[in-house]
Amino acid sequence: MSITIYHNPRCSKSRQTLALIREHGIEPGIVEYLKQPPTPDELKRIIQRLDVPVREVIRSGEAEYRELGLGDESLDDAALIEAICAHPKLLQRPIVVHGDKARIGRPPEAVEDILS
């Protein structure tokens, strides 16, 4: 079963997580999500594998978060997912997916339990 990393090469945590995966002898599939944003359905599947609320995959410090009013608690998951897909910079990074599990690589070591 293959491992995929949703990667931003400009992010140090993303680069460190990719290096950690490679140290385990694994060459993952790499999705540069800023160039190839996930579709809403793909993102829903990733979030299900992460087993976290949608808000945990949003980078709330980004300007887009404030500009789009994403702090509004009345927004449902579908609206948040659409916003992330339209503005992929909002997606936490990196995210590593392996089978039915996923982890956010913050810190990079957080992904180790799904690598085997």
N, C-alpha and C positions, 0 to 999 in steps of 0.2 A: 504494500500500500504506500502510495507516494505522500510526501510531505510538501506542503506549499507554504511559502512565506509571502505575506502581503507587506511589501518592502518599500521603503523610501531611502534610496542610497545617500541622501543628504543628512539623514538622521543617524547620530552616533549609536543610539540604542538598537536601531534596525541593523546597522552594520555589525555591531557586536553580536546580535542574535544570529545573524547569518553566519558569522565566523564560528560561533558555538555549534551550530548545526553541522557545519563542515568538519569541525574537530571531532564530531561523532561519526565521521566517515560517510555522511549523507550529503548528497547534492540535491537540494530541494528545487521544486518548481518555484520560480520567482515571478511574482506579479507586482509590477511597479504600479501600485493602485492610483497614483496621481495621473499616470498616463492611461491606465486601463481601469477605471473605477468599477467596482462590483455593481451588478444590477441589484435592484431592490430584493429580488428573490435570492440571489447569491448572498447578499448581506444578511438576510433573515436566517439563512442556513448557518452562516458563520456565527451569528449571535447565539443561535440555538446550541451550537457546539461549544461556545464559550460558557454557556449557562450563566449569563449575567443579564441584568436589565439593559435595554438599549442605551440608556444614558451613560452607562459605564464605558461605551466604546466611542463616546464623543469627546473630542478635545475642547473643553469649555474655555480654554484660554485664547482660542483663536478669535480674530476680529469677526469672522463670519458668524460665529456663535452668537455674539451680541447683536450684530447687524440683522440677523434673521430672527431674533427674539426666541432662540431655542431654550432659554431658561424658563420659558412659560410652561408651568407644570400641567396646563390643560392640553398640551400637544400630545397626541397619541403616538404609539410606536411607529405606525405607518408614516406619519408626518415626519418624524425624526429620521427614519430610514431614508425617505425621499430626500431630505435635506443633506444627509451624509453622501448619498449617491451623486447628488447634483454638485456638491462641494466636498470632494474627497479629502481635502486637507483637514477636514473635521474628524476623520477616522483615526482612532488611536493606532499607534504603530509600535513595533511591527505586530502582526497577528500571524501565528503559525497554526496551520491546520493539518491534522493527521487523522485520517479516518473520521470517526464520529466525535473527535475531541479537538479543541482549539485552546490556545493560550495567547495572552498579550505578553510580549517580551519585555516587560518592565517590572523587574530587572530581567536581563536576558536569561538568567538561570531559571526563570519561571516556566520556560518551555521544556526543560529537560525531562520532566516526567512523561511527556507524550512522544518522545523521540524513539522509544524502542517498540 
